[in-house]
C-alpha cells in the first residue's frame, strides 16, 4: 500500500491502527450503538495524534534543515485535506438540493463555513447544539473538529518557528551554537502550560445544566489535546527512535494501559458527563499520548499489534470515513433526522460499510493521486487490503497471535480496574455523594414504587391519559392502566374518556429544552400537535409559552432569565391564571454538580412567586445511567416535588416520568422524537384538565400579561 506520510517521515503503521480505532468509536456513537456512549471521544484521540504528527514534522524540518518551510507545509496540508472535503461538500449539496430542498438554505451556510474551516465557531455563533437536536441536523455538523485542527495548523507552526529561532539564538549566545538540552525541556514546559490553560478554559466555559457545545467545540477549549501531542513530539520525536534499540516491556504495558483507559472512557461516559469537562479530557489526552509514545518506538509490540493489515487500511481511510459517515447517516434517515427513530442493526452495518467504501474510493481516486501526483492505482481499492488481510491471517506466525492474546488479557485487566475507577469518579465528582440508589429505585419510573424504600417514592402513582397516537401507545396505555395506584393528595389520577375540560382559561407554560419540541414549528410541523393547540382543546383560551433551552429555576444561561425571573415578571405584570412548570431536568443536573441551592429550595422558590394560583408541575425522566443528567438525579427531583405537595393546596404534579416510553427518546436519552413530543403535548394538556377541571370551584381568570412574553428557544 502507499505510505500516507510526507517525504522524510517514518511510516508508522501502528498510528494508522490508532486512527482506525478512533474513527470506529465515532461512527459507532453516531449510529447509536449503546456501548459507545462516549464515542465522540475518538475526536479527542485524533486531536492528540494530530498535534504529535504536525509538531514532529515541523521540529524534524528544523533539525534536519535548520529552517521550517511554512509555505510547503501548508501546501501539503491543503493537498491532503481539501480534495476529499470539497468532494463531500459537493455531494452533500447536490443530495440536499434534490432530496431535501427545504434544508438547502441551512446547508448552504454550513457549507461555506466548512470550506473556510470555521464550522465550530459558525455553529457556536448560531447557538446550534451538537448534542440536542430539535429538528433535522446538518449533515456536515461533524466538520467542526476539522475546523479546530485547521485553525491549529495555521497558528501553531508560527509559534514553533518562533521558538526554534529563539532557541538557536540562545544557543549561539550561551554555548557557541552547541545544542542545549534544557531548551528542549523548556519547550515541553511551555507547551504543557498552554495545554493546561486550554483545559482550564474548558472547565470554566462548561456549566452543568446548559448545553456544552461552546465548551466542546471551541478552539480555545479543545486545543489542550492537540498541545499534549505537541509536547510529546518535542520530547519523543520519531526521528530519534532509531537510537533506542530496545523497547522495555514497561513501554508496551503503558501503551496497553493507555488503550484500556480510552476504551473505558468511551464505554462509561456520555456527551453530557461533567467528568469529561472537569478532567476527563486531560485523562483522555494523556492516555492517547502514552499510546503514541509506545507505538512510535521501532521495536514496539503495541505498534505491531495496531499495525495489522485490517486496522492499517482503515486508518489510511480514516479521514474519508470520518467525512462520509455522518452525511450518509443523516441523508438516509427518514426526513433527514436520524434521531426520529433508532437505526436498525442491518442499517447500521450497511451505513458503516457504505462509509468505508466511499472512503476507499475517495482515497484511491482522489486523495492519493492528488497528494502524490500519480494516477489512480488499480485494481479496485478494496481488493488490495483484502488480500493483505488474508495474507496476514494465513501467515500462521504464533508470535502475532500470542501478542494479541497477551494484549487482550492486559486490556481486560486494566479495563476492569479503570471501570471501577470511573465508577468512583462519577459517584464522587458528578453526584457529590447525593445519590441513594436503594431509596431511589422504582420512583417515578413506572416500577414498583412501594419497594423503593422511601415515603416519597411510595406515594408516586402511575397515571395515564388516553391518546390517539397509534397502537404502540394503546399497548403502553393498557400496561400503565394495570399499574395505577391510589393517587396521593395532589397527584393526577387516570382520566376518563374523553378528558374533562379545564377551568384554566389562561396558562403560562415555563419549560426548558424538553419543551422545545412542544412549541417549535421546525420540530413539530403540524400545529395541531403542538402544545398551544392541545391546551386550547381542553378549554384554555390564552397560552403563553416561555420555553428556552437551558432554563433552570436558579442558574441562568446565555443571558436568558431563569424560571424564577420569568414567573416574577408575569406576576409583576398582573398575571392571574394557571401555570405549567416543565422544569427540573437542568435543576437536577445543577444540584448534582454542586449547587448550594437544593431541590426543595428550588421548588419553594417557584411556589413563593406563584402564590396561590393553580400550578401543575411535570416530573422529569432520563435514560442516562450516569452523569449529572442521570435518571437517579431525575428521580430525586421527582421526590422533591412529591415532598412539596402537602404544603401547597394549589399544587398538582403530573407524573410524566411514569408514562414516557423509551422509543420516544432521541439518542441523547434526554430529549424526544417528534412522536414523543406529540404524545407529551397531548398528555400534559389532558393532565391540566384533570388537575383543574371546569367542574371544580377553582377558577383561573384572564388578565393582561406583561410585554415580552411568549418567546421560544
Buried (B, 14 or more C-beta within 10 A) or exposed (E): BBEBBBEEBBBBBBBBBBBBBBBBBBBBBBBBBEEBBBBBBBBBBBBBBBBBBBBBBBBBBBEEEEEBEBEEBEEBBEBBBBBBBBBBBEBBBEBBEEEBEEBEEBBEEBBEBBBEBBBBBBBBEEEBBBBBBBBBBBBBBBBBBBBBBBBBBEEBBEBBBEBBEEBBEBBEEEEEEEEBEEBBEBBBEBBBEBBBBBBEBBBEBBBBBBBBBBBBBBBBBBBBBBBBBBBBBBBBBBBEBEEEEEBEEEBBBBBBBBBBBBBBBBBBBBBBBBBBBBBBBBBBBBBBBBBBBBBBBBBBBBBBBBBBBBBBBBBBBBBBBBBBBBBBBBBBBEEBBBBBBBBEEEBBEBBBEBBBBBBBBBBBBBBBBBBEEEEEBEEEBBEBBBEBBEEBEEEEEEEBEEBBEBBEEBBEEBBEEBBEBBEEBBBEBBBBEBBBEEBBBBBBBBBBBEEBBBEBBBBBBBBBBBBEBEEEBEEBBEEBEEBBBEBBEBBBBBBEEEBBBBBBBBBBBBBBBBBBBBBBEEBBEEEEBBBBBBBBBBBBEBBBBBBBBBBBBBBBBEEBBBBBEBBBBBBEBEBBBBBBBBBBBBBBBBBBBBBEBBBEBBBBBBBEBBEEBBBBBBBBBBBBEBBBBBBBBBBBBBBBBBBBBEEBEBBBBBBBBBBBBEEBBBBBBBBBBBBBBBBBBBBBBBBBBBBBBBEEEBEBEBEEBEEEBBEBB
